[in-house]
Amino acid sequence: MKTIGLISDTHGFLDPMIFKHFENCDEIWHAGDFGNASIADSLKSSRPIRGVFGNIDGADIRSEFPEQLVFTCEDVKVMIRHIGGSPPRYNPETKKQLAIVKPQLFISGHSHILKVMYDQVIECLHMNPGAAGKHGWHKVRTIIRFVIDGSNMRNCEVTELGSR
C-alpha cells in the first residue's frame, strides 16, 4: 500500500502547508510546471518524487524530468503527462499514448482544473490535481492525496490550500 501526494502547476510557489498535507505520503507526484528546480528540491527533501516537465519549465527541470512518465505503483500502471486533456477530450498525442500504454491511472496537469473522473471507454481513472501555485486563472489552489493498494485506488482526498 502506498499513499501518494499529487500536485501540479506550482509555477515557482510552494505553500508550506503542502508538507503538512503530504507528511504521511510515501511519494509525491508532480504533474508538471514546477517553475524552477528549487520546487523539485524542496519536495525531494521531504519524500521521494516522481514528475514530468511542463510547458513553462526550463532546462533545469527538463534535464531531470521527462515529458511522459510510465511506471507501475503497486499493481497499477500509471502514465503522467503535463498536457493531456481529460476524458473524452484528450489531446492527439495523449490519446495515442493512452492507446499504446493502456494505463489504469492517467495523471495530467496544465488546465489548472481539478478533476477526478473515470473514463469507461479506456477503463482508466483520470486525475488532475488542479494548480497549487499562485500563477494562473484558477481561484483556489488544490492538491490531492490518495492511496494505491494493490490494484485498488481509494481514499482520494482533495485539499484546498486557499485563494491564489
C-alpha positions as a printed Julia matrix, in Angstrom:
164×3 Matrix{Float64}:
   0.0    0.0     0.0
   1.26   3.47   -0.93
  -0.1    6.88   -0.08
   0.51   9.41   -2.86
   0.59  13.19   -2.7
  -0.37  14.61   -6.1
   0.47  18.17   -7.1
   0.79  20.22  -10.27
   1.29  23.72  -11.6
   3.26  25.15   -8.7
   4.75  27.78  -11.04
   7.61  28.52   -8.65
   5.47  28.74   -5.47
   5.33  26.01   -2.84
   2.89  26.55    0.01
   4.42  25.26    3.28
   1.05  23.64    4.1
   1.73  21.11    1.35
   4.31  19.42    3.56
   1.74  19.01    6.34
  -0.82  17.5     3.96
   1.78  15.17    2.44
   3.54  14.2     5.7
   2.05  10.67    5.67
   2.64  10.14    1.94
   5.11   7.59    0.66
   5.73   9.52   -2.58
   4.92  12.87   -4.16
   3.98  13.0    -7.84
   4.23  16.34   -9.67
   2.33  16.68  -12.96
   4.47  19.48  -14.38
   5.02  23.23  -14.37
   7.29  23.14  -11.33
   8.5   26.63  -12.2
  12.09  26.08  -11.05
  14.42  23.44   -9.65
  14.11  24.71   -6.07
  10.49  23.48   -6.01
  11.62  19.97   -7.01
  14.48  20.11   -4.5
  12.14  21.13   -1.66
   9.73  18.31   -2.46
  12.61  15.82   -2.75
  13.85  16.82    0.69
  10.64  15.51    2.24
   9.66  12.48    0.14
  10.66  10.52   -2.98
   9.3   12.39   -6.0
   8.2   11.42   -9.5
   7.29  14.03  -12.05
   7.18  15.36  -15.57
   8.16  18.72  -17.0
   5.54  21.22  -18.03
   5.37  23.82  -20.75
   6.79  26.61  -18.53
   9.68  24.54  -17.18
  13.21  25.36  -18.26
  16.3   23.26  -18.88
  16.88  22.69  -15.14
  13.61  20.75  -14.82
  13.64  19.27  -18.33
  17.07  17.74  -17.71
  15.74  15.87  -14.67
  12.12  15.07  -15.52
  10.7   13.59  -18.76
   7.73  14.76  -20.81
   5.92  11.5   -20.09
   6.4    9.07  -17.26
   5.09   5.49  -17.24
   5.6    3.24  -14.24
   3.83   0.73  -12.01
   2.84   1.57   -8.46
   1.67  -1.49   -6.55
  -0.39  -3.23   -9.3
  -1.47  -0.05  -11.1
   0.11   1.1   -14.36
   0.43   4.9   -14.21
   1.01   7.41  -17.01
   1.75  11.07  -16.27
   1.89  13.9   -18.84
   1.59  17.61  -18.14
  -0.57  18.46  -21.14
  -3.06  15.7   -21.72
  -6.64  16.83  -21.71
  -9.28  14.77  -19.97
 -11.98  12.26  -20.86
 -13.2   12.27  -23.58
 -11.15  15.21  -24.89
  -7.54  14.09  -24.76
  -5.08  15.89  -26.98
  -3.96  13.84  -30.03
  -0.56  12.76  -28.67
  -2.03  11.79  -25.3
  -4.82   9.82  -26.99
  -2.18   7.93  -28.97
  -0.06   7.25  -25.86
  -3.07   6.1   -23.83
  -3.85   3.54  -26.54
  -0.24   2.3   -26.52
   0.45   2.34  -22.76
  -3.04   1.3   -21.55
  -2.65   2.68  -18.01
  -5.16   2.19  -15.21
  -4.34   5.7   -13.93
  -3.65   8.75  -16.11
  -2.48  11.96  -14.44
  -2.19  15.35  -16.08
  -1.88  18.99  -15.08
  -1.81  22.15  -17.22
  -5.52  23.08  -17.18
  -5.49  24.26  -13.53
  -8.86  22.47  -13.3
  -9.22  19.89  -10.53
 -10.68  16.68  -11.96
 -11.02  13.1   -10.79
 -13.06  11.06  -13.23
 -13.21   7.56  -14.63
 -13.01   7.03  -18.39
 -15.14   3.95  -19.02
 -14.15   3.76  -22.68
 -10.46   3.09  -21.92
 -11.04   1.79  -18.37
  -8.75   4.36  -16.8
  -9.02   6.73  -13.85
  -8.0   10.29  -14.74
  -6.71  12.73  -12.12
  -5.71  16.36  -12.43
  -4.87  17.93   -9.06
  -5.61  21.45  -10.3
  -2.99  24.1    -9.55
  -1.06  24.51   -6.29
   0.71  27.7    -7.34
  -0.36  31.33   -7.41
   0.06  31.92  -11.16
  -2.89  31.27  -13.47
  -6.59  31.85  -13.72
  -7.73  29.36  -11.05
  -9.31  30.85   -7.93
  -8.41  28.15   -5.36
  -5.11  26.24   -5.04
  -5.62  22.46   -4.76
  -3.73  19.2    -4.23
  -4.81  15.55   -3.95
  -3.84  12.72   -1.63
  -4.87   9.12   -2.37
  -3.97   5.5    -1.71
  -2.96   2.75   -4.11
  -3.38  -0.65   -2.5
  -2.65  -3.46   -4.95
  -4.89  -2.67   -7.91
  -7.27  -0.6    -5.78
  -7.15   3.21   -5.88
  -9.02   4.68   -2.92
  -9.31   7.35   -0.23
  -8.99  10.26   -2.63
  -8.84  13.49   -0.64
  -8.82  16.94   -2.21
  -7.27  19.73   -0.18
  -7.95  23.38   -0.86
  -4.89  25.45    0.07
  -6.66  28.79   -0.16
  -7.0   31.52   -2.75
  -4.28  32.14   -5.23
